[in-house]
Amino acid sequence: MSKPITSSLGETIPLVPPIYQSSVYTIPDLDALDAIMNDGELGFIYARDAHPNAKRLAALLAKDEAAQWGIITGSGMAAISAILLATMQQGQRILASNRLYGRTVQLFDKELPRFGVTADFVDCNELGAVEAALKKKPRLLFVETMSNPLLRVVDIAALAKMAHDHGTLLVVDNTFATPVLTKPMELGADFVMESLTKMIAGHSDVTLGFVGANDTEVLPAITATSSIWGLSSNPFDCWLAERGLATLELRMRAACANAAKLADWLAEQSCVARVWYPGRDDHPDHELASRILCRPSPLRGSGVGDEETLFGNMLCFELSGGREAVNRFLHTAPGIPFSPSLGHSTTTLSHPATTSHRYVSPAERKRQDITDGLIRLSVGVESLERIQEEMTKGM
Ligand SMILES: Cc1ncc(COP(=O)(O)O)c(C=O)c1O
């Protein structure tokens, strides 16, 4: 952790960390420069390489994710890119879940082949199919703890064991779960990554990502990759994300409680054809979710409400009237803003078919049950009554 600047403040240090809004640092002499270059703990030189706000945030998140180390990147996609660029070579393969965020699919399917890396996609809820696909010895297996958008949950511990048996590293995108619901590193993942843009920063005013891992040998490669490919973060975003992180657990607990009740309420509405929420026993992965998502894992031991079961703040529901019904809902219930992201403090919605999965082929969307009537809700912490009152207008 960087040494606090005390020279102009006597013995006092600010309770709230300063924003080090500087792209470069001043270095006393060449010996100091050498010392910093040889030991990153001694100071900072250039913000694209490292800066105090990212360093603080990375240390906090690594602790929350039960990882030995962490780095902050300029976005969630930059976090995925940093892992790929630091670990993969031309001629290698990546095996990925066939239910992922649309841009991640594009990265694997369209971008990686340009660099000589082949991507295969597999249903990670079918462990036999994963076992068969691992025979090709992919370098990485990539999954989302809870998939975007239909919240399919994967068995991280089982996948980690299978991957390791084949010499493959497991990378888990934990964005929809957050470390409040599950900590993939404790279940055997080799890398965990998060889009901090979502629940962790929590106020829709930040674009950032995080990579965490235990293997200290890859840390220099990931740090260098992040700087060389320009994947780094900016200080103000890190400062905001640190502030968001302080309330993550409280927000998640409140939002998860709202989501659970809202899912049941939506299932009773006549215009709703189907609800997808892992906390409901009609979700295909309810049993698995109950095992891996509900473990009480309070951040930094706050212990608040350990007995609650948490299935996440995300849910999907399908309006019977398809695209037209969705448009009608958007016009009649504007208090639930159509904002194609997630993790805001209040409830927002998205339409996966035209946003996150827009560039996925219609056939693939059909396979994944991403229909034109499907709405994805990111449930917030406002009162449940207020959410229901607004949603009723759109029903
Ligand atoms: C599951 C998941 N992973 C990664 C990302 C990418 O994160 P970012 O937008 O911060 O690059 C997203 C964005 O929506 C996402 O939903």
The ligand as an SDF file (V2000), in Angstrom:
LIG
                    3D

 16 16  0  0  0  0  0  0  0  0999 V2000
  -21.2640  -10.7000  -17.2150 C   0  0  0  0  0  0  0  0  0  0  0  0
  -20.5150   -9.5530  -17.7800 C   0  0  0  0  0  0  0  0  0  0  0  0
  -19.1830   -9.6190  -17.8890 N   0  0  0  0  0  0  0  0  0  0  0  0
  -18.4530   -8.6020  -18.3910 C   0  0  0  0  0  0  0  0  0  0  0  0
  -19.0560   -7.4360  -18.8150 C   0  0  0  0  0  0  0  0  0  0  0  0
  -18.2170   -6.3200  -19.3710 C   0  0  0  0  0  0  0  0  0  0  0  0
  -18.0460   -5.3380  -18.4140 O   0  0  0  0  0  0  0  0  0  0  0  0
  -17.7210   -3.8020  -18.8050 P   0  0  0  0  0  0  0  0  0  0  0  0
  -18.9610   -3.2500  -19.4250 O   0  0  0  0  0  0  0  0  0  0  0  0
  -17.3310   -3.1790  -17.5090 O   0  0  0  0  0  0  0  0  0  0  0  0
  -16.5960   -3.8530  -19.7970 O   0  0  0  0  0  0  0  0  0  0  0  0
  -20.4460   -7.3080  -18.7260 C   0  0  0  0  0  0  0  0  0  0  0  0
  -21.1190   -6.0800  -19.1760 C   0  0  0  0  0  0  0  0  0  0  0  0
  -22.3190   -5.9810  -19.2010 O   0  0  0  0  0  0  0  0  0  0  0  0
  -21.1860   -8.3880  -18.1970 C   0  0  0  0  0  0  0  0  0  0  0  0
  -22.5320   -8.3410  -18.0870 O   0  0  0  0  0  0  0  0  0  0  0  0
  1  2  1  0
  2  3  1  0
  2 15  2  0
  3  4  2  0
  4  5  1  0
  5  6  1  0
  5 12  2  0
  6  7  1  0
  7  8  1  0
  8  9  2  0
  8 10  1  0
  8 11  1  0
 12 13  1  0
 12 15  1  0
 13 14  2  0
 15 16  1  0
M  END
$$$$
